[in-house]
Amino acid sequence: MKEKLDVEYFLGIDGGGTKTDFALADINGNIIARKILQGCNPNDVGFKETFRVLNEGIFATCENISFDKISVFAGLAGCSSAENLPRISKFLDGFGFCRFDNHNDAQNAVAAGLHNSDGVSVILGTGCIAYAKQGRKLYRIGGYGYLFGDVGSGFAIGRDTILVSLQHEDGMGEKTVLTQMVKEKCKGQTVLSKIDLFYEKGKREITQYAPIAFDAYELGDDVAKRIVMNNIGEVAKMIQTSADKISPDNIRVSLMGGLTARADIIIPLLEDFLKNDKYKYDITVCDDPPVIGALYLAGMKGI
């Protein structure tokens, strides 16, 4: 954390692979400017483009405000390695901010859900990862990426949904309403006829089929029930492992990410999986975007 003078404004930056979100707030926690630009992960776009996006967003969001009055936290995907972290720090140092700090974008998500409290943050998006927070310490659980399964993620549920549909068509799998639902979504006469589409478009396309599993779950489809319960059961294990890292009497669990659109199914399942655990859990969905967490990490209070 680089620090110089008194703070009058807070700038939060949340940078991912698809977008970079900038939010500026005053000392009272009122957001007074917001800007969303394209992604800035240097592993995807290179550092030249990363710096260009950050520079544009910072100047657009902080227009007519002296940088030496602003405290900044930048949580950026691909920027927490021993090599990349100091490059971002050096770049931010050049603006003359009152103070600044930077780390990876997961820090933003955790702070958005837990604020300054200890607890567990679970990100249920294309991937699935959990963080146990105790004070300033973060413990990472899971999040190994789609090549290693990433059970509980949108990708894993989408992949399982497509797979059982293919197996049903082949005669290897059980009859399931998922087959017709997948065909309707991919606009194929068969699911197999669209397999090139899945390989061509990859994990983001496959993730789009995860909601179908929840829809079929509601219809009582046994195959869909197994997919959803197997994946959410693994999320419950991640929460239990996270809880063991911090061990308070009552564990606050914050869920965020695209799959929380089906929190009506996910939360009751998690509560059922965890009901006999040694800890008590309070599971909620974080409605704030990660950039709000960046504002907390910049030092803002009372959002």
Rosetta blueprint (number, residue, H / E / L):
1 M L
2 K E
3 E E
4 K L
5 L L
6 D L
7 V L
8 E L
9 Y E
10 F E
11 L E
12 G E
13 I E
14 D E
15 G E
16 G L
17 G L
18 T L
19 K E
20 T E
21 D E
22 F E
23 A E
24 L E
25 A E
26 D E
27 I L
28 N L
29 G L
30 N L
31 I E
32 I E
33 A E
34 R E
35 K E
36 I E
37 L E
38 Q E
39 G L
40 C L
41 N L
42 P H
43 N H
44 D H
45 V H
46 G L
47 F H
48 K H
49 E H
50 T H
51 F H
52 R H
53 V H
54 L H
55 N H
56 E H
57 G H
58 I H
59 F H
60 A H
61 T H
62 C L
63 E L
64 N L
65 I L
66 S L
67 F H
68 D H
69 K H
70 I E
71 S E
72 V E
73 F E
74 A E
75 G E
76 L E
77 A L
78 G L
79 C L
80 S L
81 S L
82 A L
83 E L
84 N H
85 L H
86 P H
87 R H
88 I H
89 S H
90 K H
91 F H
92 L H
93 D H
94 G L
95 F L
96 G L
97 F L
98 C L
99 R E
100 F E
101 D E
102 N E
103 H E
104 N L
105 D L
106 A H
107 Q H
108 N H
109 A H
110 V H
111 A H
112 A H
113 G H
114 L H
115 H L
116 N L
117 S L
118 D L
119 G E
120 V E
121 S E
122 V E
123 I E
124 L E
125 G L
126 T L
127 G L
128 C E
129 I E
130 A E
131 Y E
132 A E
133 K E
134 Q E
135 G L
136 R L
137 K E
138 L E
139 Y E
140 R E
141 I E
142 G E
143 G L
144 Y L
145 G L
146 Y H
147 L H
148 F H
149 G L
150 D L
151 V L
152 G L
153 S L
154 G H
155 F H
156 A H
157 I H
158 G H
159 R H
160 D H
161 T H
162 I H
163 L H
164 V H
165 S H
166 L H
167 Q H
168 H H
169 E H
170 D H
171 G L
172 M L
173 G L
174 E L
175 K L
176 T L
177 V L
178 L H
179 T H
180 Q H
181 M H
182 V H
183 K H
184 E H
185 K H
186 C H
187 K L
188 G L
189 Q L
190 T L
191 V L
192 L H
193 S H
194 K H
195 I H
196 D H
197 L H
198 F H
199 Y H
200 E H
201 K H
202 G H
203 K H
204 R H
205 E H
206 I H
207 T H
208 Q L
209 Y L
210 A H
211 P H
212 I H
213 A H
214 F H
215 D H
216 A H
217 Y H
218 E H
219 L L
220 G L
221 D L
222 D H
223 V H
224 A H
225 K H
226 R H
227 I H
228 V H
229 M H
230 N H
231 N H
232 I H
233 G H
234 E H
235 V H
236 A H
237 K H
238 M H
239 I H
240 Q H
241 T H
242 S H
243 A H
244 D H
245 K H
246 I H
247 S L
248 P L
249 D L
250 N E
251 I E
252 R E
253 V E
254 S E
255 L E
256 M E
257 G L
258 G H
259 L H
260 T H
261 A H
262 R H
263 A H
264 D H
265 I H
266 I H
267 I H
268 P H
269 L H
270 L H
271 E H
272 D H
273 F H
274 L H
275 K L
276 N L
277 D L
278 K L
279 Y L
280 K E
281 Y E
282 D E
283 I E
284 T E
285 V E
286 C L
287 D L
288 D L
289 P L
290 P H
291 V H
292 I H
293 G H
294 A H
295 L H
296 Y H
297 L H
298 A L
299 G L
300 M L
301 K L
302 G L
303 I L
